[in-house]
Amino acid sequence: MRFTTINTGVAQLVEHWSPKPGVGSSSLSSRAKIIENMKIKEYFKDAYTELMHKVTWPTWTELQNSAVLVMVTSLIFALIIAGIDFVFSRAMEFIYGLLY
């Protein structure tokens, strides 16, 4: 009995077809077909609808509170990093002072 090997590409080996009817594959060609069928006008219409009706926008007070929180956190991190930098620079000056 003689076995022959078929040279298949990597893409063919990893491509998965679902045994369930109606379930698409995850291959690039099927995604390209979906994008090909999508019209640009419908895309912008759907994006607008989602932004206006499905997205929850923060109130002005929530936005201000979040901005203050970000500024305070950034200031704390900056002070911590400045402190670490100061300590390391003094330690390196001390070590170099001993060596030279």
N, C-alpha and C positions, 0 to 999 in steps of 0.2 A: 504494500500500500504506500502510495506516494503522497506527501503533503506539500501543498504549495502555499506560499505566504502571499498575501495581498498587501501591497504597499498602500496604506491609508494614511492620510495626513492627521496631524494632531487634532485639528478642528473637528474632524469626523469622529475621532475617538472620544472626545469629551462632550460632543453634542448629545443632548438628552431629549428624547421624545417621550412625552407622557402617554401612558396607555389609556388615559381617560379621554373620552371624546370632548372636544370643545376647549381643552386646555392647551394653550400655545406653548411653544418651546421657548427657551431662553436664548436662542441663537440670535446673532446680530441681524441676520437677514429678516427674521420675523419682526424685530423692532424697527428695522428700516422701513418695512412696509407700513407699519402703523404710523410712523412719522411722515411717510410719503403721503398717506391718506389724510393727514391732519391739515386743515386749511389755516392759514395764518390769521385770517379774520376771526375764526372761531376761537383760536388760541387766545387772542387778546380779549375777546368778549368773555371767555371763561375766567381769565386772569382778573379782569375788572370785577366780575360778579363775585369771585372769591374774596378779593380785597375789600369789597364794600359790604358783603353780607355774611361772610364766614369768619373773617379775622376779627378778633377782639382787640380793639385798640385801647391803650391805657388812658386814664383820665389825666388831666393836667397835673393834679396833685401827685398821682402815682409816678408820673414822668419826672417831676421835680425830686421826689423822694429817691427814685432810682439814680438820678444824676448825682445827688449829694452822696449817696452810698458809694458810688463808683469813685468820686473824688476823694472821699475819706479813705477808702481802701487803697487807692493809688498812693496817697500821701503816706500812709502807714508802711506800705511796701518800700517806697522810696527812702523813708527814714531808716528802715531795717537794713536795706542794701548799703546806704551811706555809712551806717554804723559798722557793718561788716568790712567795708572798704577801708574805713579809718583804722580799725583794729589790725587788719592785715598789713596795711602800709606801715604802721608803727612797728609791727612785729618784724617785717622785712628790713626796715631801717635799723632795728636793733641787731638783727642777725648779720647784716652787712657791716655794721659798725664793729662787730666782734671779729669779723674775718679780715677787714682792711684796716 
